[in-house]
Amino acid sequence: MILADEATGNLDTRTSYEIMALFQELNKQGKTILFVTHEPDIATFTGRTIVLKDGHIIQDYINNNVQSAAEALLALPIEED
Protein backbone atom coordinates (compact mmCIF):
# COMPACT_ATOMS: atom_id res chain seq x y z
CA MET A 1 0.00 0.00 0.00
CA ILE A 2 1.21 3.46 -0.89
CA LEU A 3 0.02 6.40 1.22
CA ALA A 4 0.48 9.78 -0.44
CA ASP A 5 -0.61 13.02 1.21
CA GLU A 6 -0.92 15.83 -1.35
CA ALA A 7 1.50 14.08 -3.72
CA THR A 8 0.61 16.55 -6.48
CA GLY A 9 0.17 19.63 -4.30
CA ASN A 10 2.06 22.73 -5.46
CA LEU A 11 3.23 21.00 -8.65
CA ASP A 12 2.70 22.13 -12.21
CA THR A 13 0.14 20.25 -14.30
CA ARG A 14 2.71 18.23 -16.28
CA THR A 15 4.48 16.95 -13.16
CA SER A 16 1.13 16.21 -11.46
CA TYR A 17 0.03 14.11 -14.44
CA GLU A 18 3.39 12.31 -14.48
CA ILE A 19 2.91 11.35 -10.82
CA MET A 20 -0.66 10.23 -11.47
CA ALA A 21 0.45 8.15 -14.48
CA LEU A 22 2.98 6.44 -12.21
CA PHE A 23 0.30 5.81 -9.57
CA GLN A 24 -2.05 4.37 -12.21
CA GLU A 25 0.70 2.04 -13.48
CA LEU A 26 1.50 0.87 -9.95
CA ASN A 27 -2.21 0.31 -9.33
CA LYS A 28 -2.46 -1.82 -12.50
CA GLN A 29 0.37 -3.90 -11.05
CA GLY A 30 -1.75 -4.60 -7.98
CA LYS A 31 -0.59 -1.88 -5.60
CA THR A 32 -3.20 -0.16 -3.47
CA ILE A 33 -2.75 3.61 -3.46
CA LEU A 34 -4.45 5.98 -1.07
CA PHE A 35 -3.81 9.65 -1.63
CA VAL A 36 -5.19 12.96 -0.52
CA THR A 37 -5.88 15.80 -2.93
CA HIS A 38 -7.81 19.03 -2.99
CA GLU A 39 -7.75 19.06 -6.79
CA PRO A 40 -10.93 17.72 -8.47
CA ASP A 41 -9.13 17.28 -11.82
CA ILE A 42 -6.60 14.95 -10.17
CA ALA A 43 -9.42 12.91 -8.61
CA THR A 44 -10.67 12.06 -12.13
CA PHE A 45 -7.68 9.71 -12.42
CA THR A 46 -8.96 7.53 -9.56
CA GLY A 47 -11.39 4.66 -9.35
CA ARG A 48 -12.93 5.72 -6.07
CA THR A 49 -13.32 9.08 -4.36
CA ILE A 50 -14.15 9.70 -0.72
CA VAL A 51 -14.92 13.32 0.16
CA LEU A 52 -14.44 14.46 3.74
CA LYS A 53 -15.74 17.58 5.43
CA ASP A 54 -15.22 18.47 9.06
CA GLY A 55 -13.94 14.95 9.70
CA HIS A 56 -17.02 13.24 8.23
CA ILE A 57 -17.52 11.35 5.00
CA ILE A 58 -19.99 13.33 2.91
CA GLN A 59 -19.50 11.42 -0.37
CA ASP A 60 -18.11 8.01 -1.30
CA TYR A 61 -18.42 7.00 -4.91
CA ILE A 62 -16.94 4.79 -7.60
CA ASN A 63 -15.66 6.62 -10.67
CA ASN A 64 -16.94 4.66 -13.68
CA ASN A 65 -15.10 6.98 -16.07
CA VAL A 66 -11.49 6.92 -14.83
CA GLN A 67 -9.33 9.20 -16.94
CA SER A 68 -5.89 8.09 -18.12
CA ALA A 69 -3.16 10.32 -16.69
CA ALA A 70 -0.75 9.11 -19.39
CA GLU A 71 -3.18 10.19 -22.12
CA ALA A 72 -3.83 13.52 -20.40
CA LEU A 73 -0.08 14.04 -20.19
CA LEU A 74 0.34 13.41 -23.91
CA ALA A 75 -2.46 15.89 -24.66
CA LEU A 76 -0.65 18.76 -22.91
CA PRO A 77 1.04 21.33 -25.12
CA ILE A 78 4.74 20.76 -25.74
CA GLU A 79 6.88 22.82 -23.37
CA GLU A 80 9.33 25.25 -24.90
CA ASP A 81 12.48 26.33 -23.07
C-alpha angles and dihedrals in degrees: 000000000000118000114198122179111198092336090169098036115130092005128124118254095258094053091044091054091047090055092047091049088054091049091049091051092049089048091052087054089058102265118140112226125193116183139167123226138164091199115098092197090058091050089061087074092063134085096219133027127196115189119204129196125178090349094306131107107245097168135020116174144156115239106225091183104054110181121224111243090199091056092045089051092053090050093058117103115264111263118238122206 
